[in-house]
């Protein structure tokens, strides 16, 4: 099937694609018909094996013998049915137990909700590398020291804020 899909991906005329699809469908139809015939033959063989043709008894003794035989076959079939039911119920119970185990395992390994954590670079490396981490990364030490220059505009703004203090001092 993958080869067919590969063929369809190549540039191919629509009539060619249609022809290939119809060929595949005809082959699949033939295979399905063969399978159906095999199933029917298997069913006929099983019925002939399990249910021999019925011969009607002519006397009372033969009739009683036939009834006993039929009851015995019914008992055998009931035992087989009971055994199969027990196997199915046991398998269903095992499946349910396995499902519960899978759910438990999924619960144990549930992804935790990640939270934002403030962590320095040193702490992060220490958490990731463990005791191997010995180098301290002080990122602030590598920065240039810049002195702040106070601009004249900032002084004027401060002076404007100080007028209230000056006014109170004069009063």
Helices and strands as residue ranges (DSSP letters): H 2-9, H 14-50, H 60-108, H 121-129, G 130-132, H 152-170
